[in-house]
Each structure stands twice: as C-alpha cells, then as structure tokens.
Amino acid sequence: MQFRQKNQELNFDQYPTFEKDIDPKQRAWIEVKGKALETNVRQLRSKLRKNCQFMAVVKADGYGHDAKVVSEYAIKGGASQLGVATLKEGIKLRSNGIKQPILILGNLYTKKDLIISFKNDLMPTISSIRECLICNNIGKHFGLKFSLHLKVDTGMSRLGFEINRFVEQFEKIKSFENISIEGIYSHLSSADEDNALDPKSITQLQRLRFNALLKQINLERNHQTKIHLANSAGMLLNKDFHFHMVRVGLSMYGYSPLDKIDKNLLLQPALFLKVKVAFIRTIDPCVGVSYGGKFVTSRKTKLAVLSIGYADGVPKNLSGKINVIHNNKLYPQVGSITMDQMMVDITGSNEIKIGSTMILLGSDGDKTISPVDWAKQSNTIPWEILCSFKNRLPRVQVD
Ligand SMILES: Cc1ncc(COP(=O)(O)O)c(C=O)c1O
C-alpha cells in the first residue's frame, strides 16, 4: 500500500503495525507490583515454623498476575519452590529460566506426559501405584531417579492415595529404586472456614489424619522427603499446619482467605486493574443505560464509557454493584456491563476526561477496591475473580 505523505510531521513509520507494539496502556490493563509480591512472601515467611520452606503457588498464570513475574519476585522474597497446575505451566517457567524445583499440582497419568515432566525437571504429583510404576520405569530407562511428590487424600476427595490403603502401598513404593520421593502431601478442603480451629472441624480432622499417617510410615530416617499440608488459610491458622513446607497462593498475592488475620501481617495487593475512559456523554433524566435499559437515569447524568467488559474478565453479574476510583473518589458503575465496555456515573466531576485512567481494582489515596469485595458482590471467591482476567488485558510490571 502506498501512502502519500502530505504532512512531514505525520510519519507513518513511527506507528505500529504489530500487535506487540501497541501501548499496553492503550485501553485496559493489569499492573503487577513485583515488590509487593516479594514483601508479601518475606512477611509470610517470617510467620513460618523454623526451617519451614515456602512454595509459591503460581498456577493459572500466577493467579492472573503473570507467572514469570510472580515467580521471579517470590523467589527474591525467599520462596524455594514453585507450584503449578499443568505440564505447560511448568515448561513455560523452565523456558523463562526458572531453576527452582517445580511441583505440578494437577495429575499426569500418561507415560508421555510423565516423560515430558521428567525431561523438563518438573516433579509430578502422584496419586496411585500405577503412576508410581510408570515413573519408576521411566527412571530405570534413563538410569536415573524420577523425583516426585506423593499425595494422600485426607478429606478433600480430589487427588491423592486413599488414606486407609496408603501405609500398605507405601511399603511397595519404597521398593521402587528409580523414584525419589521428594515430598508427601495432602490438601485442606475447608481451612478458610470460620470453624477451622475448632477441634471437631474437618480441617483439624484432616491434620490429625495426616499426622497419624506420617507416624505410621515413619519417615524419620528419610530427611529429604518434604511433608506439606497447608495452603494460605492453613498456613495462617497456626504452626501445627506448617510441617516442612507450605504451599501459598492467595495470601502471597496480597489477600487473606481468613476474616481474622494477624494484625502485624500487612499484605499488599500486587494487582491493579486500570482502564481508560474512551468516551464521555451527558444524558437526560429517564433515559435507559446499556443493554436492557435496566438502569434509568433519575437526573441529567454524565457518563464515562470505560474500555473494559466481561470479555476482559469483569463478571457481568457485578453490573451496577461496583465502584471505580479516580483521584481518591469513588464513582458508581451503572447499567449492564457489556462485552467490551461499561458505563460509570461521573456526574459532577470535571476532572475526568476522555483518556483519563480509572481504577477498578487497587487503591488510590484512602480508597481501595479488592477482588475480595468483588467476590462478595458476585457471590464467588477471590481466587475465581483473579483467574478470570483474560489475555486481552496486558500485564504491565511496575515497581
Ligand atoms: C494443591 C494446592 N495447594 C495449594 C494451593 C494454594 O491455595 P491458596 O491460594 O488458598 O493459598 C492450591 C490452590 O488452589 C492447591 O490446589
């Protein structure tokens, strides 16, 4: 295509033709504060039992923050291991130069996947003798030991060996010469519930079952095997849940899964969700806004149209329930959230202009909106809010 250059100042060459060259802050984006992650890890580690290691759980692209950035800062903060959910997530971290031990928390069950895991120095979670045998054969084939973690089900009923049969099965597993049991673990199902410290709670029951099992298999002689049980909530409950390692996700990102939390623990959210104002209009009273016209103005209303919608991962069921921050002031979102845009009532503001930046999640001055608030309003959990953000939102690292 030939363009006639009429104006010398307008030089086409300086404008992008590749997607990667578009300004990441052109529309809506996620800012990730690496330093906040690092500080959170340091703070959380200071609460751990002596010599207890910290596994940073960076699955689902680091809970939507960008797994590479999260891993790097978590390691700076003292995380010694990383946890991912899938083979691909693990391989991606390896190709980004991450050298720390990586545990795949999901289940790999084919020989092919287990070989790929072995080749990339990723430790699989093993929940059956069958998978153990496959790993042992892979190790034998290469004349090496295949490092893995065994998982036991203490009450989650998801992955893991059946607890009642584990002692007997463990005797057999110990005879496999080409595997190295780097860890034995279980997962808590309800540690974030209010009754978790109640001796009769499922959380305490899981801990007792796990302890009883560990006694029976008598691991004392084998120091390299790491025992781990706690997620964020378990870790924050008390040191009885710490064992040799904790696997921490949510609280490392700056949010507590518990209502009551140690007042000295000041977690900082690492994620800011920001958006540009794409358009401003003023409409009359009694006019419907957005699809279905469910929100009707009661007065002359100034609207800012923000370039973000449910295709970016903002739940549609938050329509009309959230606020957006600009310059330490809150503005209510109105009308249905649409696929790519949403409207905000900015009546009375003269400072918000087309191109202004507004904050959907994060803080400004004394105003803060967190995924925990969104989760309460949309009847879900903060984990789901964080994992819902799509790749259409560029992740921008700030520090
Ligand atoms: C096996 C396992 N361990 C640890 C975690 C981290 O949990 P949290 O984000 O609550 O700290 C998860 C997350 O779902 C998990 O599946």
PDBQT file of the ligand as one rigid body, heavy atoms in Angstrom, charges set to zero:
ROOT
HETATM    1  C1  LIG A 401      -2.906 -28.298  45.962  1.00  0.00    +0.000 C 
HETATM    2  C2  LIG A 401      -2.923 -26.841  46.232  1.00  0.00    +0.000 A 
HETATM    3  N1  LIG A 401      -2.080 -26.342  47.142  1.00  0.00    +0.000 NA
HETATM    4  C3  LIG A 401      -2.047 -25.029  47.439  1.00  0.00    +0.000 A 
HETATM    5  C4  LIG A 401      -2.901 -24.138  46.816  1.00  0.00    +0.000 A 
HETATM    6  C5  LIG A 401      -2.854 -22.664  47.189  1.00  0.00    +0.000 C 
HETATM    7  O1  LIG A 401      -4.050 -22.263  47.775  1.00  0.00    +0.000 OA
HETATM    8  P1  LIG A 401      -4.257 -20.761  48.306  1.00  0.00    +0.000 P 
HETATM    9  O2  LIG A 401      -4.387 -19.918  47.095  1.00  0.00    +0.000 OA
HETATM   10  O3  LIG A 401      -5.516 -20.833  49.071  1.00  0.00    +0.000 OA
HETATM   11  O4  LIG A 401      -3.087 -20.413  49.127  1.00  0.00    +0.000 OA
HETATM   12  C6  LIG A 401      -3.821 -24.628  45.882  1.00  0.00    +0.000 A 
HETATM   13  C7  LIG A 401      -4.766 -23.700  45.243  1.00  0.00    +0.000 C 
HETATM   14  O5  LIG A 401      -5.855 -23.951  44.881  1.00  0.00    +0.000 OA
HETATM   15  C8  LIG A 401      -3.824 -26.014  45.579  1.00  0.00    +0.000 A 
HETATM   16  O6  LIG A 401      -4.678 -26.520  44.690  1.00  0.00    +0.000 OA
ENDROOT
TORSDOF 0
